[in-house]
Each structure stands twice: as structure tokens, then as C-alpha cells.
Amino acid sequence: MQSSSIKDLNDLCGVDRLVHIFLDLISYNTQACNDSAMIPSSAGQLRLGAHILAMLQDLHLQATQTKEGVIICKVEASKGYENAKHLCLLAHLDTACDCSGENIKASLVKNYKGEGIKLANGLILDHSISFNLQKHVGDDIIVTDGSTLLGADDKAGISILLLLLENLVTSDIKHGPLTIVFSVDEEIGKSCNYIDVQALNCDFAVTIDGTALGELDIATFNAMSAKLKVKGKSIHTAVAYKKMINANDVLVEFLNNLPYDQRAQTTLGLEGFYHVVSMQSNMQEANAYILLRDFDKDKLIERQQFLEQLKTVFNSRYKDCIDITYTMQYENMAKVLQANPQIVDLCKKAYEQAKVEVIENYVRGGTDGSNLSNRGLPCPNIFTGALNCHGPYECLIVQAFHKAYDVVLNLVQNVAVTTKG
Ligand SMILES: [Zn+2]
């Protein structure tokens, strides 16, 4: 069993600028909040945004924070590269709702030996959590203390973009026109509502929001959410016979009709699913929040139709007690990228130059690129080196993190050189 050290991380932080930036960013709690009426959904995102804005202004870059909290930074092209294609790079400020992002205590596993890693609170991170760990024997890994997530999703992406901007300002790296976007509320599927694709005026984009070394995300789920409400009929239990409609019972009965072999925990690869995220229920009223996911758009619609058929059955059984509202969250980016292959080809070349093997990946989730691609801005997703995101086992492979930086830097230069005309 291997353990981690805070001192080793502090030592690395002193000599590794990318890690230094990352540790600064994860000191801000930017957990998104599903039930918030605020935009963005948490104040921490605004605070981190303001901090980043100040960093960009220190670099004399032209950057603004929109009223929704999105940071947009415009970088003029190097001389002679003004006509190159306009690349947009994005990462998101928020962290997942599933796990606390407050008071993150990171530490470093130096020279990973391939055995289990004992986190400070006793949790064991090993290959049963992530088979990818085995590929990183000899690497250094930033881990949590087991009580929070790490925030590498997506502060690793933000760190890469901030270091890129620092290096563009202080060196003569050739680049075309660039727009860097730090989005908000990606984890609750709202980020693209606050991004005006037309106003960005870019030719293509890349999100730095992936996970394992080498992955290049070129397809995502189609995603819909369903809010299900059951109205009960409350009657004293003494005289409830054939009169009471117990909303608790109806909700449980309804959810039991979702096929168990089509849940997140029972599906893999290209299979879609139903996922019950939350329930609040009492006898009078019961609510459930359900995610519908499928790579095939027609199959996603079939999932919606299945819920509607169940609703019809239940409403005739229990006197119109069920109502469902649906929201389309994002669409698969694959078709858009197949029709606009240039940005994917430029990414692949950047991987090759960084000596990173390309692993084309179908994401069982979404990225900002899912929406952006379908709104006219083709946008694949690049790895960051983070693993096991959204929970206490989240970790960041330092060497992969640096490779991700190299890939992004190569990409920026490739776009400039290849498309300057
Ligand atoms: Zn992310």
C-alpha cells in the first residue's frame, strides 16, 4: 500500500508552474448546485472567475466576465497569422454536484508503484476503481484526502489554458486569433446557455475537459432530463380504503418499471440508460429527477416515449396523478465533427507531436462541445490527465497533465501554421 504526502506536493508546486496554478484554483470551492436559482448556480464560481480575471488583466490580456460569470479572453494573432482560423479553447469553472468541493486537501503520490493508494481518511484508490491507474506506474499522482473531490474536472483544463496564456504573452510562440472561454455550470448542463456562439465568432473550438491520457472525445451522449411529479390524494389511513393515492407508493411503482438492465450501473459502451438522480417524496406529492441518455437520437426519443406510455398507464390507474416535463440537455457531437473533420485532424497531429497515442473516445456523458458543435462550432474534447472525476477518488496524473498542456500548445501552433493561408 502506498501513501501520499502533502510536503511532496508543496515541493512540486515550487518547481512546477502548471501544478502551482492548479493548486491555487482548487482552493476555491466552485461546486455547481442543481437547485439554485442563481446564475451561475454558486457564488464560488463568481469568486474564482474574478480571481482569474485579475490574473488575465495582470498579463495585460483583454478579458471580461459576463453577468452569468463566464470569462472570455480574446488574444490577437501573432503578426503574419491574422488570417489563420480563429480557435476557441474552453474549460469550465464549476465542479460536480455529487461530492463536496469544500476545503480540498490534496497530496502527492510520488513514483506510483502500481499498488493500492491509501488516502488520508482510509479510502483505498486502486485498479478496481480505475483500470487506467496501471498505465501510470512510475508517474506522480495528485490525490484527495478522501473526503472531497479533487476538482481536476475541470480545473486541470483551466490550469492548462492559464499557463498557455502566460506563455503566449511572455514568448514569441506563433498563434492565430484565439478566444479562451471559462464557462460556468457545465456540470448541471447549463454552461452553453450562457455562451453566445455567434458573438464568439470562431471557426472551431476544443474543450480541455477530458480524462485519461490520450483520449480524444469525438462523440457524446444525446441527453434529456425528465422531471416527474406525482400528485397524491391524502386521506386518513383509517378510511383510506380505495380512496387514498399515496404519492410515495406511486412513484416507487413507476420507477420500478424502468428496465433495470438499462441503468447507468448496468450499461457500458454504446448502451444508453435511464438514471434516477433524486427523489423527494411524501404522501401528498412525490418528485423524481431522471436522466435519459443515448448515443442515438432516435433511441433517446424512444426512451421519452416509453416514459410517456408509462405515464398514460399510471394516469388511468391513479386518476391523472402524474405529470412529466422534459428538457433536452445536449446532443451528440459526432455528426458535426464528421462533417467538419479539420479540427479533429489538427488535434490528432498535436497528439502525435507530443508523442501521445490517440484513443478516439465515445463519452458516456456530455461536454460543452456537445452543445457548441450542434450550434455551429465544431468542438472535440481533449484529455487532462484526471481520473475518477466527480468523487473522492478523483486524481490527477502529473505527467499526463503536462502532456495535455503540450498537446494544447501544439494545437495552437498547428492551427496558426496550417490555416494562415
Ligand atoms: Zn468537466
Residues whose N, C-alpha, C, O or C-beta is under 5 A from the ligand:
A	BS01	ZN	D153 D154 D209
